[in-house]
Amino acid sequence: MGIIGWIVLGLVAGAIAKLILPGKQGGGWIMTLILGVVGALLGGFIGSAIFGVGLEEFWSIQTWLLAIGGAIIVLLIWGLLTKNRGRTAA
């Protein structure tokens, strides 16, 4: 899969992950989509390290599940990191 395929896969995976995990993660939709690309890479790494499968074909169900799973993990971590931003200590 080429670099454009990775980017498109990550953008769509990030959007799907945001629909699965609605909340107040900092950064808005642009940051969510960027985190989706990072999540797709993370999902591919985890899939190849643990299960022996990676992100191979664009239309493969395992590719999409790994990318969405990685995007959910990255969004959860991002949500934990940005949970207290914007609040002032009283």
Stockholm file with secondary structure:
# STOCKHOLM 1.0

chainA/1-90         MGIIGWIVLGLVAGAIAKLILPGKQGGGWIMTLILGVVGALLGGFIGSAIFGVGLEEFWSIQTWLLAIGGAIIVLLIWGLLTKNRGRTAA
#=GR chainA/1-90 SS CCHHHHHHHHHHHHHHHHHHSCSCCTTHHHHHHHHHHHHHHHHHHHIIIIISCCSCCTTCHHHHHHHHHHHHHHHHHHHHHSTTTTCCCC
#=GC SS_cons        CCHHHHHHHHHHHHHHHHHHSCSCCTTHHHHHHHHHHHHHHHHHHHIIIIISCCSCCTTCHHHHHHHHHHHHHHHHHHHHHSTTTTCCCC
//
